[in-house]
């Protein structure tokens, strides 16, 4: 096959009646439960997301020879066998010399070459004969039906290929098993209970790092920029996004949940809960907490604007615009009442045309949500919650980012 013939093959494949253009696709190595046989984890060395459709045409054709595991209108999962590998490598033959010469080129071919090595060394299947590698494709952003598609979506979020809060993740907790993680390897809890005596007596009981349905960010993702710093691997969950560089996450109370994160340079010493988005240049002080959407009755995802400062041990339950400050130790919640003088209210309206001035001078937190340039404080004499136009510029320490 020549490169021109390959182009014709792709064109013909895309015009067949059973062809669907994927949102994302890839080949994953899976960890299977020793007791249940369920997929516990799926690791993608390469994620194709709205790209590389020629490679998808190859994999789609090769899957006709593969082991069907799941097939629906929204996603497919196939177990990879020798026939899949041979078919795909044959179709990619016009590019094989280039791929073998430069291991950083034609990355989908590099994945196939690793699969061929796995077959040659007897690693393509488990001891029970089940395929250890899976080809998965997602055609519609609906509720995930497999662990393979769930991991693909989480990886798309962590790599920034899909924006935070853009993907349907409903039902993901029901798909993923709660497992014991030892390094990058998951163990079924039932298996460990059943084999506890045997494993411990033989000195083979794994060192358990944590128990969760999700792996940690660094178990699946290489930070995309050299100046992203994570000082504690336990503090970032897979599915978080850490922006375009300059992100620093200190140990202690800091944390970033899945489907949450920062859009750029950020200092984080607090908690970024699920579905929370942090703007570039924002400083989240030690122990500061931002409400998420997984529990507590909060259903409105929170966004924090650019160049904000959340003081130590503060709590934020509304969205903040750019240049806002929340003083340490106070809670800015939707129902919290803040007093704003007429003069300060006018200053706030100057940069927020949609801000409505109340004659009472009292405002609920939800009325101030997403407004720019507001400083939230508690009067140290009266204890009253007050707010005013911020007159302080928030700048991160360039030496740290």
C-alpha positions in Angstrom: 0.0 0.0 0.0 1.2 3.5 -0.8 0.4 6.7 1.0 -2.0 7.7 -1.7 -3.8 4.3 -1.4 -3.9 4.9 2.4 -5.7 8.2 1.8 -8.2 6.4 -0.4 -8.7 3.7 2.2 -9.5 6.3 4.9 -11.9 8.2 2.5 -13.7 5.0 1.7 -13.9 3.9 5.3 -15.4 7.3 6.3 -18.2 6.8 3.7 -19.3 3.3 4.7 -22.7 2.9 6.3 -21.4 1.6 9.7 -18.8 4.4 10.1 -19.3 6.9 13.0 -16.9 9.8 13.6 -15.5 9.4 17.1 -15.1 12.1 19.8 -12.2 10.2 21.2 -10.4 6.8 20.8 -7.4 5.0 22.0 -5.8 1.7 23.1 -5.5 1.0 26.8 -3.8 -1.5 29.0 -6.3 -2.7 31.6 -6.0 -4.2 35.0 -8.6 -6.9 35.6 -9.9 -8.1 39.0 -8.5 -11.5 40.0 -11.8 -12.4 41.6 -14.5 -10.7 39.5 -12.7 -10.3 36.2 -14.0 -6.7 36.0 -11.9 -3.9 34.5 -10.4 -2.0 37.5 -8.3 0.5 35.7 -7.5 1.5 32.1 -4.2 3.2 31.2 -4.0 5.0 27.8 -0.5 5.8 26.6 -2.0 8.0 23.9 -5.4 9.7 23.7 -6.8 10.7 20.3 -9.5 13.4 20.9 -11.2 15.0 17.9 -8.0 14.2 15.9 -6.2 11.4 13.9 -9.2 10.1 12.1 -7.0 8.2 9.7 -5.7 6.2 12.6 -9.3 5.6 13.7 -10.2 4.2 10.3 -7.3 1.7 10.7 -8.4 0.7 14.2 -12.0 0.5 13.2 -11.2 -1.8 10.3 -8.9 -3.9 12.5 -11.6 -4.3 15.2 -13.5 -6.5 12.7 -11.0 -9.1 13.7 -10.9 -8.3 17.4 -12.9 -9.5 20.5 -16.1 -7.6 21.0 -16.6 -6.6 24.6 -19.1 -3.8 24.4 -21.0 -2.2 21.5 -23.5 0.6 21.6 -24.5 3.7 19.7 -22.3 5.9 22.0 -19.2 3.7 22.5 -17.4 0.5 21.6 -14.8 -1.6 23.4 -12.8 -4.4 21.8 -10.2 -6.8 23.2 -7.1 -6.7 21.1 -5.8 -9.9 19.6 -3.1 -10.9 17.1 -5.4 -10.4 14.2 -6.1 -6.8 15.2 -2.4 -6.0 15.4 -1.6 -7.6 12.1 -4.4 -5.9 10.2 -3.6 -2.5 11.7 0.2 -2.8 11.0 -0.5 -3.9 7.4 -2.7 -0.9 6.8 -0.1 1.4 8.3 2.7 0.0 6.2 3.3 3.2 4.2 4.4 4.9 7.4 6.2 2.1 9.0 9.8 3.1 8.0 9.2 6.6 9.3 7.8 5.3 12.6 10.7 2.8 13.2 13.3 5.5 12.4 11.8 8.1 14.7 10.1 6.8 17.9 8.4 10.1 18.5 6.6 10.1 15.2 3.3 8.3 14.3 2.4 7.6 17.9 -0.5 5.3 17.1 1.9 3.1 15.2 4.2 3.2 18.2 1.4 1.9 20.3 0.8 -0.9 17.8 4.5 -1.8 17.8 4.3 -2.1 21.6 1.3 -4.4 21.2 3.3 -6.6 18.8 6.1 -6.8 21.4 3.5 -7.8 24.0 2.3 -10.6 21.7 5.8 -11.8 21.0 6.6 -12.0 24.7 3.3 -13.7 25.6 1.9 -10.6 27.4 -1.1 -9.9 25.2 -3.4 -12.0 27.3 -3.8 -12.7 31.0 -3.2 -16.1 32.5 -6.9 -16.8 32.1 -6.7 -15.9 28.4 -8.5 -12.6 28.6 -7.2 -9.7 26.4 -5.0 -7.3 28.5 -5.3 -4.5 26.0 -8.5 -2.7 24.8 -9.5 -0.5 21.9 -12.1 2.0 22.9 -13.9 4.7 21.0 -16.5 7.2 22.2 -19.0 8.5 19.6 -21.4 10.6 21.7 -20.9 12.4 25.0 -23.5 10.4 27.0 -23.3 8.6 30.3 -20.3 6.2 30.2 -21.1 2.5 29.9 -17.6 1.1 30.5 -14.6 1.7 32.7 -12.6 2.1 29.5 -14.7 5.1 28.3 -14.8 6.6 31.9 -11.0 6.6 32.1 -10.8 8.1 28.6 -13.0 11.0 29.6 -11.0 11.6 32.8 -7.8 11.6 30.8 -9.3 14.1 28.2 -10.0 16.5 31.1 -6.6 16.1 32.7 -4.8 16.7 29.4 -7.0 19.7 28.6 -8.3 18.1 25.5 -11.8 18.5 26.8 -12.6 21.7 28.9 -13.6 21.2 32.5 -17.3 20.7 33.1 -17.8 19.9 29.4 -18.3 16.1 29.6 -21.1 14.0 30.9 -19.7 12.1 33.9 -23.0 11.1 35.5 -22.9 7.5 36.8 -19.1 7.3 36.8 -18.9 6.3 40.5 -21.2 3.3 39.8 -18.9 2.1 37.0 -15.6 2.4 38.9 -14.7 -0.2 41.6 -13.5 0.9 45.0 -10.1 -0.8 45.1 -6.8 -0.8 47.0 -4.0 0.9 45.1 -0.4 -0.3 45.6 1.7 1.9 43.4 -0.1 1.9 40.0 -1.7 -1.5 40.6 -5.3 -1.9 41.8 -6.4 -4.8 43.9 -10.0 -5.9 44.6 -10.8 -5.6 48.2 -12.7 -8.9 48.2 -9.6 -10.6 46.7 -7.4 -9.2 49.5 -9.8 -10.3 52.1 -10.1 -13.8 50.6 -6.3 -14.2 50.2 -5.2 -12.3 53.3 -3.7 -15.2 55.2 -1.9 -16.6 52.2 -0.5 -13.3 51.0 0.6 -12.2 54.5 2.2 -15.5 55.4 4.1 -15.6 52.1 5.3 -12.0 52.4 3.3 -11.1 49.3 0.7 -8.8 50.8 0.9 -5.5 48.8 1.8 -2.2 50.4 -1.5 -0.3 50.2 -1.2 3.4 49.5 -4.8 4.3 49.5 -8.3 3.0 48.8 -10.5 4.8 46.2 -12.4 4.5 42.9 -10.0 7.0 41.3 -6.3 6.8 40.8 -4.2 9.9 41.5 -3.4 12.4 38.8 0.3 11.5 38.6 -0.4 7.8 38.2 -2.0 8.6 34.8 -0.7 12.0 33.7 2.7 13.5 33.0 2.4 17.2 33.7 2.2 19.0 30.4 4.5 21.8 31.5 7.8 21.7 33.4 6.7 24.4 35.8 3.7 22.5 37.2 4.6 21.5 40.7 2.8 19.0 42.9 4.4 18.5 46.3 2.2 15.7 47.4 0.9 13.0 45.0 -2.1 12.3 47.2 -3.5 15.8 46.7 -4.6 15.7 43.1 -7.2 13.2 41.7 -7.2 11.9 38.1 -9.5 14.0 36.0 -8.2 17.3 37.4 -6.7 19.9 35.1 -3.7 22.0 36.1 -3.6 24.7 33.4 -1.0 25.9 31.0 2.0 26.1 33.4 3.0 27.9 36.5 0.7 25.9 38.8 2.0 25.2 42.3 0.3 23.0 44.8 1.7 23.0 48.3 1.3 20.1 50.7 -1.0 20.2 53.7 -4.7 21.1 53.2 -4.4 21.5 49.4 -6.4 19.3 47.1 -7.9 19.2 43.6 -10.8 16.9 42.8 -11.7 15.5 39.4 -13.4 17.7 36.8 -11.8 20.7 38.6 -8.6 22.7 38.5 -6.8 25.9 37.4 -6.7 27.5 34.0 -3.1 28.9 34.4 -0.5 30.0 36.9 -1.9 29.5 40.4 -0.8 29.0 44.0 -3.0 26.4 45.7 -2.7 25.7 49.4 -6.4 25.0 49.8 -9.2 22.8 48.5 -10.5 23.0 44.9 -13.6 20.8 45.0 -15.3 18.9 42.2 -16.3 21.1 39.2 -14.6 24.2 40.6 -12.6 26.3 38.0 -9.8 28.7 39.1 -8.7 31.6 37.0 -5.1 32.4 36.2 -3.1 34.3 38.8 -5.3 33.4 41.7 -3.8 32.6 45.1 -5.7 30.1 47.3 -4.5 30.4 50.9 -3.7 27.6 53.3 -6.9 25.7 54.2 -9.2 27.8 52.0 -12.1 25.7 50.8 -14.3 26.2 47.7 -17.6 24.3 47.7 -18.1 21.6 45.1 -21.1 19.9 43.6 -20.8 16.3 44.9 -22.3 16.9 48.3 -23.8 19.5 50.6 -26.7 20.4 48.3 -24.7 22.8 46.1 -25.8 22.2 42.5 -24.3 25.3 40.8 -20.6 24.8 39.8 -18.3 27.6 41.1 -15.8 29.6 39.1 -13.1 31.8 40.7 -11.9 34.6 38.4 -8.4 35.7 37.6 -6.0 37.3 40.1 -8.2 36.6 43.2 -7.0 35.9 46.7 -8.8 33.5 49.0 -7.4 34.0 52.5 -6.3 31.3 54.9 -9.1 29.0 56.1 -11.8 30.9 54.2 -14.8 29.3 52.6 -16.3 30.3 49.3 -19.7 29.1 48.1 -20.4 31.6 45.3 -18.5 32.3 42.1 -16.1 35.2 42.2 -15.2 37.6 39.3 -11.7 38.8 38.6 -9.7 40.6 41.2 -11.7 39.6 44.3 -10.5 39.1 47.8 -11.9 36.9 50.6 -10.4 37.6 53.9 -9.0 34.8 56.0 -11.4 32.8 58.2 -14.7 34.0 56.8 -17.4 32.2 54.8 -18.8 33.8 51.7 -21.9 31.7 51.0 -25.0 32.2 48.9 -27.1 33.2 51.9 -24.5 35.2 53.8 -25.6 38.9 54.2 -23.1 41.6 53.4 -23.4 45.3 54.1 -22.1 47.6 51.4 -22.2 51.4 51.7 -23.8 53.4 48.9 -20.3 54.8 47.9 -18.8 51.4 47.7 -21.8 50.0 45.9 -21.4 52.7 43.2 -17.7 51.8 42.8 -18.7 48.1 42.3 -21.3 49.1 39.8 -18.7 51.0 37.7 -16.9 47.8 36.9 -20.0 45.5 37.0 -22.8 47.2 34.9 -25.3 44.4 35.8 -24.9 45.0 39.5 -28.1 46.2 41.1 -27.7 48.6 44.0 -30.1 47.8 47.0 -31.5 50.8 48.9 -31.1 48.7 52.1 -27.4 48.4 51.7 -27.7 44.7 52.4 -26.8 42.0 49.8 -27.0 38.2 49.9 -23.9 36.4 48.7 -25.7 35.1 45.6 -26.4 38.7 44.5 -22.6 39.3 44.5 -21.8 36.1 42.7 -19.4 36.4 39.7 -19.0 40.2 40.2 -15.5 41.6 39.7 -13.3 43.5 42.2 -15.1 42.8 45.5 -13.3 42.5 48.8 -15.2 40.4 51.4 -14.4 41.0 55.0 -15.8 40.8 58.6 -15.8 43.9 60.6 -13.5 43.2 63.6 -15.4 45.6 65.9 -19.0 44.6 65.2 -18.7 41.2 63.6 -20.8 42.3 60.7 -20.0 40.9 57.2 -19.1 43.7 54.9 -18.0 44.1 51.2 -16.4 46.9 49.3 -14.6 47.7 46.0 -11.2 46.0 46.2 -8.3 48.4 45.9 -5.5 45.8 46.1 -3.8 44.2 43.1 -3.2 40.4 43.5 0.1 39.2 42.0 1.8 35.9 42.4 5.4 35.6 43.2 7.1 35.2 39.9 10.1 33.4 41.5 7.8 30.6 42.5 6.0 30.1 39.2 
